[in-house]
């Protein structure tokens, strides 16, 4: 396992990939963890909590990295 930490936003493409939308492939986060063995993946999330939780469950099957979600409220 690597020593690096991946910090990234959870985006719609990632959520669509987890839902099985074939045209988006595996999504950017899975592509990143497939290319590099990160120690930890920290996802910044501004989607509904249920969407992020479902994504984490799916992502656990794609990587051995430790996973966490930081919920961020964005305002206009």
C-alpha positions in Angstrom: 0.0 0.0 0.0 1.3 3.5 -0.8 1.9 6.3 1.5 0.1 9.0 -0.5 -3.3 10.4 0.2 -5.8 11.2 -2.6 -8.0 14.2 -1.8 -10.7 14.9 -4.4 -14.3 15.9 -5.0 -17.0 13.3 -5.5 -18.5 14.3 -8.8 -21.6 13.3 -10.8 -19.5 11.2 -13.1 -18.3 9.1 -10.1 -21.9 8.7 -8.9 -23.0 7.6 -12.4 -20.2 5.1 -12.6 -21.3 3.6 -9.3 -24.8 3.4 -10.7 -23.7 1.3 -13.6 -23.9 4.0 -16.4 -21.6 2.3 -18.9 -20.8 5.4 -20.9 -18.8 7.0 -18.0 -16.7 3.9 -17.4 -15.4 3.5 -13.9 -15.2 7.2 -13.2 -12.3 9.4 -12.3 -11.8 8.4 -8.7 -11.6 4.6 -9.5 -9.3 5.4 -12.4 -7.0 7.2 -10.0 -7.0 4.5 -7.4 -6.4 1.8 -10.0 -3.3 3.7 -11.2 -1.8 4.5 -7.8 -2.0 2.5 -4.5 -3.1 5.3 -2.2 -2.9 4.8 1.6 -6.1 6.8 1.9 -8.8 8.4 -0.3 -10.6 11.4 1.2 -13.7 12.4 -0.8 -15.1 15.9 -0.5 -18.9 15.7 -0.9 -21.6 18.2 -1.5 -24.2 15.7 -2.6 -26.9 14.1 -0.4 -25.4 11.9 2.3 -27.1 8.8 0.9 -25.5 9.3 -2.5 -22.0 9.5 -0.9 -22.6 6.5 1.3 -23.7 4.4 -1.6 -20.7 5.5 -3.6 -18.4 4.6 -0.7 -19.9 1.1 -0.5 -19.3 0.6 -4.2 -15.8 2.1 -4.0 -14.8 -0.3 -1.2 -15.0 -3.1 -3.8 -12.7 -1.2 -6.1 -9.8 -0.4 -3.8 -7.9 -1.4 -0.6 -7.3 2.2 0.3 -8.8 3.6 3.5 -11.9 5.7 2.6 -13.4 8.7 4.2 -16.0 11.4 3.2 -15.9 15.0 4.3 -19.3 16.6 3.8 -19.0 20.2 2.5 -21.9 22.6 2.4 -21.5 24.9 -0.6 -23.4 28.2 -0.8 -23.9 30.6 -3.7 
